[in-house]
Amino acid sequence: MISLAWPWALLALPLPLLARRLPPARRAPGAALRLPPTLLPEGLAGTASGGARPWRWLALLAWVLLVLASARPQWVGDPLGVPRSGRDLMLAVDISGSMEEPDYLLAGRRVSRLAVVQQLAGDFVRRREGDRLGLILFGSRAYLQTPLTFDRATVATLLAESVVGLAGRETAIGDAIALAVKRLREAPAGERVLILLTDGENTAGHIAPLEAAALAAEAGVRVHVIGIGGGADGRLGGLGLRLLRQGRGFDPETLEAIAARTGGRFFSAGASEALEAVYDEIDRIEPEAREARALRPRVELYPWPAGGALLLALLIAAARLGAWRTEDG
């Protein structure tokens, strides 16, 4: 169906008729050049004598089209069901220097901790259809890479393009949590979730991790933590992921304390359970879509009447210019 976004603009339609009924302007005293009607160009002579010209009807039609364009006609499509986000999920990914430790064997080759995080978080992002996701990258400092958005493809792409050391070589876990709390404060209560992926050794920042966890708990932000680089040696599920050794910089005690203080869960990506079980458990804890709402797609149609008005204006200008040239000839 076609609807008008600003129907009140149609009130301007009778303005040309009202303008014709206004009293003529009073002539200012002083000298003026007066020409007899025989010397006036045909177009102006017709105007002065009140004769109807075809261009007047074109001008009226152009005015109608211009007013119609001002009312913003729109084509409104059939209602579409759009899932409403059950959670606002912020991902905080560690890209400090310790994340380049080659602790894992993936598909027959040694990979860094960051590669494991990109694999884990990338799969998780692609599964969260209907949720708003945001991305924080942190090293010596924490940066908001992507605000909360439904565009999961962009979040996954920026995560895949992250490199170790981009935000510094040290690790500011507390600052990353604090930044996530700041971005999640406006989310509805009970839907504020942070997923922290790190090796857990805090070496920089202005806020200690446990202090930031206390701020998160006060703001109602639940923090789920995935620890990278620790745990028992073992093969992880069907992805062919094996922890080769427990490298430096792994601090599971701090990570567990952060999760416990905020009511979240702690997972180890170096344990013997399958990697899929980590985000399967998070999917269970943090449900995706809860309800649907109707959304009608809208297509703006105002360029068509606006273009028609412009075309008529050009025709009128060309016709009057031709009349002037004819009289001059």
C-alpha positions in Angstrom: 0.0 0.0 0.0 1.0 3.6 -0.5 1.0 6.0 2.4 2.1 9.6 3.1 4.6 10.2 5.9 3.8 13.9 6.1 0.2 14.3 4.9 -0.1 17.8 6.4 2.0 19.0 3.6 -1.0 18.7 1.3 -2.4 21.8 2.9 -0.1 23.8 0.7 -2.0 22.8 -2.5 -4.5 25.8 -2.6 -1.7 28.4 -2.1 -1.6 29.4 -5.9 -5.4 30.0 -5.9 -5.1 32.1 -2.7 -2.2 34.1 -4.2 -4.4 35.0 -7.2 -7.1 36.4 -4.9 -4.7 38.7 -3.0 -5.1 42.4 -3.8 -2.5 43.8 -6.3 0.6 45.4 -4.9 0.5 49.2 -4.6 2.6 50.8 -7.2 5.5 52.7 -5.7 5.7 56.4 -6.7 8.4 57.4 -9.2 9.3 57.0 -12.8 8.6 53.8 -14.6 9.1 52.4 -18.1 5.6 51.8 -19.6 5.2 49.9 -22.8 2.1 49.5 -24.8 0.7 46.0 -25.1 1.7 45.8 -28.7 5.3 46.0 -27.7 5.1 43.3 -25.0 6.2 39.8 -25.9 3.3 37.5 -26.6 3.9 35.5 -23.4 3.8 38.6 -21.2 1.0 40.2 -23.1 -1.1 37.1 -22.5 -0.2 37.2 -18.8 -1.2 40.8 -18.5 -4.5 40.3 -20.3 -5.3 37.2 -18.3 -5.4 34.9 -21.2 -4.9 31.3 -20.4 -1.8 29.7 -21.7 -0.9 25.9 -21.7 2.2 26.6 -19.6 0.0 27.8 -16.8 -1.6 24.3 -16.6 1.8 22.8 -16.7 2.9 25.1 -13.8 -0.2 24.1 -11.8 0.6 20.4 -12.4 4.2 20.9 -11.4 3.0 22.6 -8.1 0.8 19.6 -7.4 3.6 17.2 -7.9 6.0 19.3 -5.8 3.5 19.3 -2.9 3.0 15.6 -3.3 6.7 15.0 -3.1 6.8 17.1 0.1 4.3 14.8 1.7 6.8 11.9 1.3 4.8 9.1 -0.4 6.0 5.7 0.6 5.3 2.2 -0.5 4.7 0.1 2.7 5.3 -3.6 2.3 3.8 -6.6 4.1 4.7 -6.9 7.8 7.8 -9.1 8.4 8.6 -10.9 11.6 11.9 -9.6 13.1 13.3 -11.5 16.1 13.8 -9.3 19.1 17.2 -9.6 20.7 17.2 -11.6 23.9 20.6 -10.3 25.0 23.1 -7.5 24.3 26.4 -9.4 24.2 29.7 -7.6 24.3 32.9 -9.5 23.4 36.2 -8.4 25.0 39.1 -10.1 23.2 42.7 -10.0 24.4 45.2 -9.1 21.7 48.2 -8.5 24.0 51.7 -9.8 23.4 51.1 -13.0 25.5 48.3 -14.0 23.0 50.9 -14.9 20.4 52.2 -17.9 22.4 51.9 -20.9 20.1 50.2 -23.1 22.7 47.9 -25.0 20.4 47.9 -27.4 17.5 45.0 -26.8 15.1 44.5 -28.9 12.0 48.0 -30.2 12.1 49.9 -26.9 12.6 50.9 -24.8 15.6 48.7 -21.8 16.2 48.7 -18.9 18.7 46.3 -18.2 21.4 44.7 -15.4 19.4 44.1 -17.9 16.5 42.2 -20.1 19.0 40.2 -17.0 20.2 39.3 -16.0 16.7 38.1 -19.6 16.0 36.1 -19.8 19.1 34.6 -16.3 19.1 34.0 -16.3 15.4 31.9 -19.5 15.6 30.0 -18.0 18.6 29.3 -14.7 16.7 27.9 -16.6 13.7 25.5 -18.5 16.0 24.0 -15.5 17.7 21.3 -14.7 15.2 18.9 -12.1 16.5 21.3 -10.7 19.2 23.1 -7.4 19.3 26.8 -7.9 19.5 29.7 -5.6 20.2 33.5 -6.0 20.1 36.2 -4.7 22.4 39.9 -5.3 21.6 42.3 -4.7 24.4 46.0 -4.9 25.1 47.8 -2.1 27.1 44.6 -0.1 26.4 41.0 -1.1 25.7 39.3 0.1 22.5 35.7 -0.2 21.3 36.0 -1.8 17.9 32.3 -2.3 17.2 29.3 -0.9 19.2 26.3 -3.0 19.8 24.9 -4.0 16.5 22.8 -6.7 14.7 25.5 -6.8 11.9 27.2 -10.0 13.0 29.2 -10.2 9.7 31.0 -6.9 10.5 31.8 -8.1 14.1 33.2 -11.4 12.8 35.3 -9.6 10.1 36.8 -7.2 12.5 37.6 -10.0 14.9 39.3 -12.0 12.2 41.4 -9.0 11.2 42.7 -8.3 14.7 46.4 -8.8 15.3 48.6 -9.2 18.4 50.0 -5.9 19.7 47.5 -3.7 17.9 46.4 -2.2 21.2 49.8 -2.6 23.0 51.8 -5.6 24.3 50.5 -5.5 27.9 47.1 -6.7 29.2 44.5 -4.4 30.7 41.7 -6.7 31.7 40.2 -4.4 34.2 40.0 -1.5 31.7 38.3 -3.8 29.1 35.7 -4.9 31.7 35.1 -1.3 32.7 34.6 -0.2 29.1 32.2 -3.0 28.5 30.2 -2.0 31.5 30.0 1.6 30.2 28.7 0.4 26.9 26.2 -2.0 28.4 24.6 0.3 31.0 21.8 1.3 28.6 20.8 -2.3 27.9 17.7 -3.6 29.7 18.4 -5.1 33.1 19.1 -8.8 32.9 20.3 -8.6 29.3 23.8 -7.2 29.9 26.4 -9.8 29.1 30.1 -9.7 28.6 32.1 -12.5 27.2 35.8 -12.1 28.1 38.4 -14.1 26.1 41.9 -13.8 27.6 44.8 -15.6 29.1 44.1 -13.8 32.3 47.4 -12.2 33.4 46.7 -8.5 34.0 49.8 -6.4 33.5 48.5 -2.9 32.7 45.5 -0.5 33.0 44.0 1.8 35.5 41.5 -0.6 37.1 42.3 -3.9 38.6 40.4 -6.9 37.2 38.5 -7.7 40.5 37.6 -4.0 41.0 36.2 -3.9 37.5 34.3 -7.1 38.2 32.8 -5.4 41.2 31.7 -2.5 39.0 30.2 -5.0 36.6 28.3 -6.8 39.3 26.9 -3.5 40.6 25.8 -2.5 37.1 24.1 -5.9 36.5 26.6 -7.1 33.9 27.2 -10.8 33.9 30.7 -11.8 32.8 31.4 -15.2 31.2 35.1 -15.8 31.0 36.9 -18.1 28.5 40.5 -18.7 29.5 43.1 -19.4 26.8 46.4 -21.2 27.3 45.9 -23.3 30.3 44.5 -26.6 31.5 45.4 -30.3 31.0 46.8 -31.5 27.7 44.1 -33.1 25.6 42.4 -33.2 22.2 39.4 -30.9 21.9 36.4 -32.2 20.0 36.2 -32.5 16.2 38.2 -29.3 15.5 41.5 -31.0 15.9 42.6 -28.6 18.6 45.2 -29.8 21.1 46.9 -27.8 23.9 50.6 -28.5 23.5 51.7 -26.9 26.7 50.7 -24.4 29.3 52.5 -21.3 28.3 53.4 -18.2 30.3 50.9 -15.6 31.3 47.9 -17.8 32.2 46.1 -16.8 35.4 43.0 -19.0 35.9 42.4 -17.9 39.5 41.7 -14.3 38.5 39.5 -15.4 35.6 37.4 -17.6 37.9 37.1 -14.9 40.5 35.8 -12.4 37.8 33.1 -14.8 36.6 32.1 -15.8 40.2 31.8 -12.2 41.3 29.5 -11.2 38.4 27.3 -14.4 38.4 28.9 -15.7 35.2 30.7 -18.9 34.3 34.4 -19.7 33.7 35.5 -22.0 30.8 38.9 -23.2 29.9 39.7 -23.6 26.2 42.6 -25.9 27.2 40.5 -28.4 29.1 39.7 -31.9 27.7 36.0 -31.2 26.8 35.1 -30.3 23.3 35.4 -26.7 22.2 31.9 -26.7 21.0 30.7 -27.4 24.5 32.0 -24.0 25.6 29.7 -21.9 23.4 26.9 -24.5 23.6 26.8 -23.8 27.3 26.8 -20.1 26.8 24.0 -20.5 24.3 22.0 -22.3 27.0 22.8 -19.7 29.7 22.1 -16.7 27.4 19.1 -17.5 25.2 18.8 -15.8 21.9 15.5 -14.5 20.6 12.6 -14.3 23.0 9.9 -12.7 21.0 9.2 -11.3 17.5 7.9 -7.9 16.4 6.4 -6.9 13.1 8.4 -4.6 10.8 7.0 -3.2 7.6 9.6 -2.4 4.9 9.2 1.1 3.5 10.4 2.4 0.1 10.5 6.2 -0.5 8.6 7.3 -3.6 9.0 11.1 -3.4 11.8 11.2 -6.0 9.2 10.4 -8.7 6.8 13.3 -8.2 9.8 15.6 -7.4 11.4 14.5 -10.7 8.1 15.1 -12.6 7.9 18.6 -11.1 11.4 19.4 -12.2 10.8 18.1 -15.7 7.6 20.3 -16.1 9.5 23.3 -14.8 12.2 22.8 -17.5 9.5 22.4 -20.1 7.9 25.7 -19.0 11.2 27.5 -19.0 12.0 26.2 -22.5 8.5 27.2 -23.8 8.8 30.8 -22.4 12.4 31.1 -23.7 11.2 30.1 -27.1 8.4 32.6 -27.0 10.8 35.4 -26.2 13.1 34.4 -29.0 10.2 34.3 -31.4 9.2 37.8 -30.5 12.8 39.1 -30.7 13.0 37.6 -34.2 
